[in-house]
Amino acid sequence: MRGVAARLGVAVMSPYRYVTSKDDLILLMADTAFSEESYPANAPEGWRSRIELGARTLWALYRKHPWLAQIASLTRPLFLPNLMVHGEWVLGALDGHGFDPTMLFDIHVLLYSHVQGLAVHLEMEAHAEAVTGQSEGQWMESRTPVLEKLVESGRFPTFTKVVGALDNGYDLRLDALFECGLKALLDGLTSIVEGQEVVTWTQDRVHRGPDPRSFRLRGRTRQRRGGYDQRSPGFMVPARTSASVLVGGVLVAQEPVRCRRPFSTSASICGRLAST
């Protein structure tokens, strides 16, 4: 927070008039950043087109703000209203195609992890380049002796064959990997979605943490000035704050950040889970 105050040109303790901690500030920044991309009122025709739009919209946000991918966790997700807008879009595309609620969430998490999992490397590469002073290509070139030893060892014949068949080496491009992975995931879902049958997971599932059936919406809200209210089943909504802060190019608005769409599909699926 000392660095934030210095950048704003205010006293060290001044930011604490608006936010209670650095973590609260980061959440406000993240929620504001996730609101920068929205979806059309009229969704594209077909579930696949809708998911493609959702995935590419989220990828564009991570491209614009690489740090966003670093603060999220699949096991401890951020329930930010404007991040949930993107989840609502994907769930809405899949709802009504015969998936049970558990599988709906599994597919949603899988699709999200593909986008966020690749996006993590955007910030990692930028950091590595800043620390080493080498571009990705320069660093790979410096590792050539190590690679040659591995190839010459004879322990990795398939790897050696594949690398040897590359005319100009392997050009790792995250944007291309994103599109390749998205297509593979959606191709795999096509036969299931278009099968027009009720689909459930058949393998044993290991649940960690709270039983999803315990996720029930309660009216009680915990208020914290400048922070976030916590409501079960985990919907995070901004508490009222009068802050107007620009940090890292992201405006923390004076009014509480509002989600642009209600989470009708998410709430419906949570309700169906609770009743099972």
Backbone torsions as a table, in degrees:
resi	resn	phi	psi	omega
1	MET	NA	-25.3	177.4
2	ARG	-62.1	-41.9	178.6
3	GLY	-65.6	-38.0	177.4
4	VAL	-62.0	-45.7	179.8
5	ALA	-61.7	-41.1	179.8
6	ALA	-64.1	-40.5	-179.9
7	ARG	-66.9	-34.3	179.9
8	LEU	-82.8	-13.0	-179.3
9	GLY	72.5	36.3	-179.8
10	VAL	-124.7	173.1	178.4
11	ALA	-63.9	154.4	-174.8
12	VAL	-56.4	-40.1	-175.6
13	MET	-87.2	-6.3	-176.0
14	SER	-59.5	-42.7	-180.0
15	PRO	-57.7	-26.2	-178.2
16	TYR	-72.4	-6.2	172.3
17	ARG	-73.4	-18.9	-174.7
18	TYR	-116.1	-31.6	178.4
19	VAL	-133.2	149.3	-175.0
20	THR	-85.6	-20.0	-177.2
21	SER	-161.2	170.3	175.6
22	LYS	-62.1	-38.9	179.6
23	ASP	-60.6	-41.7	178.1
24	ASP	-62.6	-40.7	179.7
25	LEU	-63.4	-42.7	179.4
26	ILE	-63.0	-40.4	178.1
27	LEU	-63.3	-42.5	177.8
28	LEU	-63.1	-43.0	177.9
29	MET	-62.1	-45.0	-178.7
30	ALA	-63.5	-45.6	-179.1
31	ASP	-62.7	-38.5	177.8
32	THR	-66.3	-42.1	-180.0
33	ALA	-64.0	-41.2	-179.8
34	PHE	-67.0	-16.8	179.9
35	SER	-84.4	-4.1	-174.0
36	GLU	-73.6	-17.2	176.5
37	GLU	-119.2	135.2	-179.7
38	SER	-125.9	177.0	-177.7
39	TYR	-118.5	153.3	-179.3
40	PRO	-68.0	150.1	178.7
41	ALA	-62.7	-37.3	178.0
42	ASN	-99.3	110.2	-177.0
43	ALA	-68.3	149.9	176.1
44	PRO	-60.4	156.3	177.8
45	GLU	-70.4	134.3	174.5
46	GLY	90.4	140.7	-177.9
47	TRP	-63.4	-37.1	-176.0
48	ARG	-67.7	-43.8	179.1
49	SER	-62.2	-36.3	-179.5
50	ARG	-68.7	-42.7	179.0
51	ILE	-67.1	-39.7	177.6
52	GLU	-58.8	-43.6	178.5
53	LEU	-63.4	-43.2	180.0
54	GLY	-62.8	-45.2	-178.6
55	ALA	-65.9	-42.2	-179.2
56	ARG	-70.8	-32.0	176.2
57	THR	-65.7	-44.7	179.0
58	LEU	-66.4	-39.6	177.8
59	TRP	-61.7	-40.6	178.5
60	ALA	-62.3	-37.3	177.8
61	LEU	-65.7	-43.4	178.4
62	TYR	-66.9	-33.8	175.6
63	ARG	-63.1	-40.4	-178.2
64	LYS	-74.4	-38.5	-178.7
65	HIS	-128.7	78.2	-175.7
66	PRO	-57.7	-27.0	-178.3
67	TRP	-64.8	-22.1	-179.1
68	LEU	-60.1	-37.4	-177.6
69	ALA	-67.8	-21.1	-176.3
70	GLN	-80.8	-19.9	-173.0
71	ILE	-98.2	-6.0	-177.4
72	ALA	-99.3	151.8	177.8
73	SER	-138.1	138.4	178.1
74	LEU	-67.0	-36.8	-176.6
75	THR	-82.1	-22.5	176.8
76	ARG	-133.2	72.0	-172.0
77	PRO	-68.0	158.1	174.6
78	LEU	-91.3	115.5	178.6
79	PHE	-89.3	71.3	178.1
80	LEU	-96.0	134.7	-177.3
81	PRO	-52.5	-45.8	-175.2
82	ASN	-80.0	-15.0	168.5
83	LEU	-80.0	-37.2	178.8
84	MET	-65.7	-23.6	175.2
85	VAL	-57.2	-40.6	-179.2
86	HIS	-70.1	-38.3	175.8
87	GLY	-66.1	-39.6	178.0
88	GLU	-59.9	-38.6	-179.7
89	TRP	-62.8	-44.5	-179.0
90	VAL	-70.8	-44.5	178.4
91	LEU	-60.6	-38.9	178.5
92	GLY	-64.0	-31.1	178.9
93	ALA	-71.1	-31.7	-175.6
94	LEU	-95.5	-23.8	-177.7
95	ASP	-63.5	138.7	179.7
96	GLY	91.4	6.5	-179.8
97	HIS	-109.3	20.9	173.0
98	GLY	92.5	4.4	178.6
99	PHE	-83.2	141.7	171.9
100	ASP	-76.0	163.2	-174.6
101	PRO	-57.4	-38.7	-179.1
102	THR	-63.9	-44.6	-179.5
103	MET	-67.6	-34.7	176.5
104	LEU	-57.4	-47.8	179.7
105	PHE	-67.1	-38.1	178.9
106	ASP	-60.4	-45.1	-179.8
107	ILE	-66.0	-41.9	177.9
108	HIS	-59.0	-46.6	-179.8
109	VAL	-65.1	-39.3	178.9
110	LEU	-62.1	-45.9	179.1
111	LEU	-64.0	-43.1	179.7
112	TYR	-64.1	-40.5	-178.1
113	SER	-65.8	-29.4	176.1
114	HIS	-64.2	-46.0	-178.7
115	VAL	-68.5	-53.8	-176.4
116	GLN	-67.4	-35.9	-178.5
117	GLY	-63.9	-37.7	175.4
118	LEU	-75.2	-37.6	-176.8
119	ALA	-64.0	-26.9	177.8
120	VAL	-54.5	-34.2	-175.1
121	HIS	-76.3	-14.9	175.9
122	LEU	-62.5	-50.6	-179.9
123	GLU	-71.1	-37.2	180.0
124	MET	-62.2	-42.2	179.8
125	GLU	-68.2	-40.8	177.9
126	ALA	-61.5	-41.0	179.1
127	HIS	-67.1	-43.5	-179.3
128	ALA	-62.8	-40.5	179.2
129	GLU	-65.6	-38.4	179.1
130	ALA	-66.9	-37.2	-177.5
131	VAL	-75.6	-44.3	-174.6
132	THR	-89.1	-23.4	-175.2
133	GLY	76.2	10.0	-179.5
134	GLN	-115.0	141.2	172.1
135	SER	-74.0	171.0	178.8
136	GLU	-58.0	-45.1	-179.8
137	GLY	-62.8	-41.9	179.2
138	GLN	-64.9	-39.8	179.8
139	TRP	-65.8	-43.4	178.8
140	MET	-61.9	-38.8	178.6
141	GLU	-62.0	-37.9	-179.9
142	SER	-69.4	-18.6	-179.3
143	ARG	-94.8	5.1	-177.9
144	THR	-55.9	-44.9	178.6
145	PRO	-58.5	-38.2	178.9
146	VAL	-65.5	-44.1	179.7
147	LEU	-63.6	-40.9	-179.2
148	GLU	-62.7	-39.1	178.1
149	LYS	-63.8	-40.3	178.6
150	LEU	-64.4	-42.1	-179.5
151	VAL	-66.8	-43.4	-176.5
152	GLU	-72.0	-15.7	-179.4
153	SER	-68.4	-22.6	-179.1
154	GLY	77.7	4.1	-177.4
155	ARG	-81.9	-16.3	-173.7
156	PHE	-128.1	70.1	-173.9
157	PRO	-64.3	-40.0	-179.2
158	THR	-67.7	-44.6	177.0
159	PHE	-58.2	-44.3	-179.7
160	THR	-62.1	-42.2	-179.7
161	LYS	-64.2	-44.5	-178.0
162	VAL	-66.5	-45.9	179.6
163	VAL	-62.4	-40.0	-180.0
164	GLY	-66.4	-25.0	-179.5
165	ALA	-82.5	-10.3	178.4
166	LEU	-77.2	125.5	-177.2
167	ASP	-68.0	-45.3	-175.8
168	ASN	-126.0	34.2	-178.3
169	GLY	77.8	-179.5	-179.4
170	TYR	-104.6	119.3	-179.9
171	ASP	-94.9	100.6	-178.7
172	LEU	-80.6	111.9	179.1
173	ARG	-121.7	120.3	-176.1
174	LEU	-64.2	-36.6	179.1
175	ASP	-63.3	-42.4	178.8
176	ALA	-67.6	-39.2	177.4
177	LEU	-63.8	-38.4	178.2
178	PHE	-59.6	-48.5	-179.0
179	GLU	-66.2	-39.8	179.3
180	CYS	-62.9	-46.6	-179.9
181	GLY	-66.6	-39.0	179.0
182	LEU	-62.8	-43.7	179.0
183	LYS	-62.9	-42.8	-179.7
184	ALA	-63.2	-43.0	179.3
185	LEU	-63.7	-45.4	-177.0
186	LEU	-72.3	-33.3	174.7
187	ASP	-62.0	-39.9	178.9
188	GLY	-66.9	-31.9	-179.9
189	LEU	-79.3	-22.6	-173.0
190	THR	-58.2	-47.5	-177.5
191	SER	-64.3	-30.1	179.5
192	ILE	-76.7	-48.6	-177.3
193	VAL	-63.4	-41.5	-176.5
194	GLU	-85.2	0.4	177.4
195	GLY	-75.5	-15.3	177.7
196	GLN	54.8	44.6	176.8
197	GLU	-135.3	156.2	178.4
198	VAL	-71.4	125.7	-174.8
199	VAL	-113.6	132.0	173.9
200	THR	-132.7	157.1	174.0
201	TRP	-72.1	134.0	-179.0
202	THR	-97.7	-24.7	-178.7
203	GLN	-77.7	160.2	176.3
204	ASP	-66.6	136.0	-179.7
205	ARG	-110.4	136.1	177.2
206	VAL	-102.4	113.8	179.9
207	HIS	-93.3	129.6	175.7
208	ARG	-114.3	141.8	-179.9
209	GLY	85.6	-159.8	-175.3
210	PRO	-63.6	144.0	172.9
211	ASP	-63.7	128.7	-178.6
212	PRO	-59.3	-21.9	178.8
213	ARG	-70.2	-14.7	179.0
214	SER	-85.3	-2.8	-179.5
215	PHE	-78.3	98.7	178.9
216	ARG	-128.7	140.9	-177.4
217	LEU	-74.4	123.5	177.3
218	ARG	-113.6	147.8	-177.0
219	GLY	-78.4	-14.5	-175.5
220	ARG	-72.6	134.1	-177.5
221	THR	-126.7	136.0	177.8
222	ARG	-98.5	116.6	-177.7
223	GLN	-89.5	136.9	172.3
224	ARG	-140.4	125.4	-177.8
225	ARG	-61.2	128.2	175.9
226	GLY	73.9	2.5	-177.3
227	GLY	-115.5	-139.0	-177.9
228	TYR	-127.5	142.9	173.7
229	ASP	-85.2	143.9	179.0
230	GLN	-112.1	121.2	175.7
231	ARG	-124.1	134.1	172.1
232	SER	-69.3	139.2	9.7
233	PRO	-89.3	43.4	172.6
234	GLY	105.8	7.5	177.9
235	PHE	-69.1	125.0	-179.1
236	MET	-101.8	124.6	178.3
237	VAL	-125.5	143.1	-175.0
238	PRO	-66.5	138.9	170.7
239	ALA	-78.9	161.5	-177.7
240	ARG	-69.8	135.2	177.8
241	THR	-146.9	150.7	178.1
242	SER	-102.5	16.2	-177.2
243	ALA	-72.5	145.2	171.1
244	SER	-138.8	92.8	-169.1
245	VAL	-126.3	137.9	175.1
246	LEU	-114.0	113.3	-178.4
247	VAL	-132.0	127.2	178.4
248	GLY	59.6	30.1	179.0
249	GLY	80.5	3.5	-179.3
250	VAL	-109.9	125.1	-179.8
251	LEU	-85.5	123.7	170.5
252	VAL	-91.3	105.9	-168.2
253	ALA	-65.7	158.2	-179.4
254	GLN	-70.0	-38.0	178.3
255	GLU	-89.0	157.5	176.1
256	PRO	-57.0	141.1	179.4
257	VAL	-69.2	130.5	-178.9
258	ARG	-107.6	138.9	173.8
259	CYS	-73.3	147.6	-172.6
260	ARG	-85.6	-18.2	-178.7
261	ARG	-137.2	146.9	172.8
262	PRO	-71.0	153.8	-176.9
263	PHE	-95.4	59.5	-174.4
264	SER	-64.4	-44.0	-179.5
265	THR	-67.4	-44.4	179.5
266	SER	-59.6	-45.2	-179.4
267	ALA	-64.7	-38.4	179.4
268	SER	-63.8	-43.2	-179.3
269	ILE	-67.3	-41.3	176.7
270	CYS	-60.0	-39.5	179.0
271	GLY	-65.1	-38.7	178.6
272	ARG	-68.5	-36.4	175.5
273	LEU	-64.3	-40.8	-177.2
274	ALA	-66.5	-25.1	-176.4
275	SER	-91.0	-4.7	-177.8
276	THR	-91.2	NA	NA
